[in-house]
Amino acid sequence: MNKLIKVTLVSVIACGAFSCTDLEEEIKGDLTEQIDPANQGVGTKNNVNKATPSDGLAGAFSRVLNGTANHGSYFSIQEVSSDEAVITQKGGDWFDGGIWLTMHRHQFASTGLGGINGAWEDTYGGIFQCNDLLKNGNLTNVGKAQLRFLRAYFYWRLLDTFGRVKIVTEPGVDVPQATRTEVYNFVESELLAAIPDLPAGKQEYGRANQSGAYALLSRLYLNAGVYTGTTKYAEAITAADMVINSGLYTLSAEYSDVFSPANVENPEHIFVAPYDESTGGGMNFAQMTLHYPSQLTYKLAQQPWNGYSTLEEFYNSYEAADKRRANNFIVGPQTDVNGNPILDLAFDKADPDGAEINYTPAINELAPNGSRQAGARLGKFSFKLGQNPDMDNDFPLLRLGEVILNKAEAQFRLGQVAAAETEVNKLRTRAGVGTIAPLTEGKLLAERGRELFQEALRRTDLIRFGAWGNAWWEKPAHSDPKYNLFPIPNEQIQATAASTFKLTQNPGY
């Protein structure tokens, strides 16, 4: 895979951002405008900036940009705790007090939570904005329904990650901590109540319609057994069919187009986080995953942080011919357009790859001296030449591909195996691989992983399939049910110490 721009490396400086090491290379030089059209992950088109709808809801809907596709919040805890993504400690780089090591190993506790507290605060920040607008926004019924959908989406995140939280619906009003079942019931009732006033057809970009509510209901019902102890697979199928049969959405012809820098109004998108490098910043995947000298690969405005990669076994779960593997990962020697290698001038002398950057699927160790080049990098949301740290790609929070898989799994669990195979094979056909028959539970989980990689759903899937406690690379097996939920951050518990309704910790922490 050749990705690159002609460069000259000239000096060494201290790095910044999240990947703090003592010495890293500053990358400068002659940068050509030439690109190789065959390069994986290189985009040349910008998203067409969409005007913000003049409905008074922007302050609330912009909150989905917080934590969805950046480091240190919701995305991080969903992915790094799963078998999809890892942040290795590279000497002094990316140790960060050990928080990402304990996240990977499922050893997180109620203190030193880093991204867990970030996820809590970002999600409640969105809820508080919804509540304020619902009370003070002088909105139409459609506007109120939009906010009730959005608030339900945020509460689904809390339901999934923390379970027992406060259901706050009035600004400044304290309430008791609800049970997980009560939170589930609230999310369901809010979505059902919003549907009649939500638009039936496609809504202005970045807003919700009835299909968005049904798509979220399909996800909610699929996980009902985890959340409440009572399964709702038939309801999941019904909700999914409301989306599939609406005629509003089709699978994108190319999987890569769903996630590209030019993915505005992709036919598969139902509800998105509309990132934009100028007006809707926050998607930082290029910074989070690429090695420092890969700044030159894409002519990035700033040096990347060399953090996130995927596990070798997850990378190897894809068939070689699977188009999704080619799209989702960046592997191999990294060179400029003339075939000249990109160099790491501060490379570990023990690294057999030497100074030439070569992303290998195999990773030598989690800590303390993970190779600076090791690990297939996260390339699903492809990068464009010359981009800022904030990317243009929109992040699909709900899309047709997931809804199809939700329906398939619900069918499978009800014994409708042939029907489930038909749905799963729609996505495999697009990916250029053969059909699955017979479908098994293990194959279904693997297929969800391959399709939904880097969409912050893997942790949720692993728990539902009973695979969350399995051993994977550098993570021992465990059977402790407390890890099915994250601990409520001590910062949040302490903040309620003087309140009438104090937060209490999740069991086991």
C-alpha positions, 0 to 999 in steps of 0.5 A, a space after each residue: 500500500 503506497 500512500 504518500 507524499 514526497 518528503 525530507 526529514 530534517 530534525 527532531 523535536 519534542 512531541 505534543 498532544 496526547 502522545 507525550 514522549 521525550 523526543 519525537 521527530 518533527 517532519 518537514 520537507 518538500 510536499 508534492 500535491 500528487 497522489 496515488 489513486 490506488 492508495 487505500 485511505 486517501 480521500 481528495 473530496 471534502 464534505 459538502 458543508 450543510 447549512 445548520 438547520 434553522 430550527 433552534 436545536 443546534 446547541 443540543 444536536 452538536 453535542 453528539 460530536 463530543 466523545 463520538 470520534 475522539 480520544 478520552 471519552 465514549 469512543 475510547 472506553 467502548 473500543 479500548 475495552 473491546 477486542 477491536 482496539 488497543 493503545 500500547 504503552 511505548 516506553 513513556 509514550 501513552 502510559 497515561 497513568 496506566 488507564 488504557 492498560 487497565 481498560 484493555 485488561 478489564 481491571 478498571 476501578 472507580 478511581 483514575 478513570 480518565 475516559 470513563 469520566 469523560 464519557 459520563 460528562 459528555 453524555 450528561 452535557 448533551 442531556 442537560 442541553 436537551 432539557 434546557 431547550 425543551 423547557 425554554 426553547 419555544 419549540 414546535 411539536 416536531 422540535 420537541 420530538 427531535 429533542 426527546 429522540 436525542 435525549 433518549 439516544 444519550 440515555 441509551 449510552 448511559 444505560 449501556 455503559 453505566 446502567 444505574 443513572 439519574 433520569 433528569 428531565 428538568 433543568 436544575 431538578 435533582 432526582 433519585 438514581 434509577 435502576 437499569 430497568 427504569 432507564 431502559 423503560 425511559 428510553 423506550 417510552 421516549 422514543 415511542 412518544 417521539 415517533 408520532 411527531 417526528 418526520 416520516 421522511 428524511 429530515 434535514 441532515 443531522 436531525 432525526 426522523 421516525 426511522 432514526 427512532 425505530 433504528 435506535 429501538 431495534 438496537 435497544 430491543 436487541 439488548 433488552 435481555 442484557 438491560 432488563 433480563 427479558 428478551 425482545 427479539 420480535 420487537 427488534 425485528 419489527 423496529 428494524 423492518 420499519 426502517 428497512 421497509 420505509 424505502 428511505 435508505 439503501 446500502 451504499 454500493 461501496 462500503 468505503 463510501 459510508 465512511 469517506 471524507 465525502 460521506 455527507 448524505 450517504 444513502 445508508 446514513 440514518 442519524 449522524 454526527 456531522 463532523 466538519 473540519 471548519 464548523 463541526 470539529 472533533 473527529 480526530 482519528 488520523 491523529 489518534 492512530 497514525 505514527 508521527 512521520 505519517 504526517 507526511 503520508 497525508 500532508 497533515 496540518 499537525 503531527 499524529 499521536 501514534 496511539 490506537 491500533 487493532 489487535 492482530 487476531 481481530 485483523 485476521 478475522 477478515 478474509 483476505 478478499 474482504 473489501 472491509 479489511 482493505 478499507 478498515 486498516 492501514 498496514 504495510 510499509 509506508 512510502 511516499 509517491 516515489 516509493 521512498 520510505 517514511 522513516 522513524 528517526 527515533 526508532 527502537 534499535 531492537 525493532 527488526 523493522 528498523 527506521 522504515 515505517 511498517 505497520 505490522 498486524 502483529 504487536 510485540 507487547 502491550 506494555 511497557 515497550 510496545 513497538 512504535 510501528 506495530 499494529 494495523 492502524 484504524 483507517 475506516 474513516 479514511 483520511 484526505 490529503 492536507 487535512 486539519 486535525 479535525 476531519 470532515 467525515 461524518 460518523 454514522 450513529 445509526 445506519 442501515 447496515 447495522 439495522 440489517 444486522 440487528 434484524 438478522 441477529 433477532 431472527 437467528 435467536 428466534 430460530 429463523 436461521 435461513 432468514 438471518 442468513 439472507 440478511 447477513 449475506 447482503 452485507 457479505 456480498 457487498 464486501 466481496 466475500 462468499 455467503 455464510 451458511 449455516 450461520 452460527 452464533 460465533 459467525 454472527 458475532 464475527 460478522 458484526 465485528 467485521 461490518 461495524 468495526 470502529 463504530 463503538 458497538 463492539 463492547 455492547 456486542 461482546 457483552 450480549 453474546 457472552 464473550 466479554 469475559 473471554 481471553 484475548 491478546 494480553 487480556 486474561 479471561 474473567 467471569 466477574 459480572 461487574 465489568 459488564 458496566 463501567 464504574 460510576 466515576 468517583 468525581 460524580 459520586 462526590 459531586 452529589 455528596 451534599 445532594 438529597 439524592 446521592 449517587 451510589 456506585 455500581 455493584 462490585 466497585 
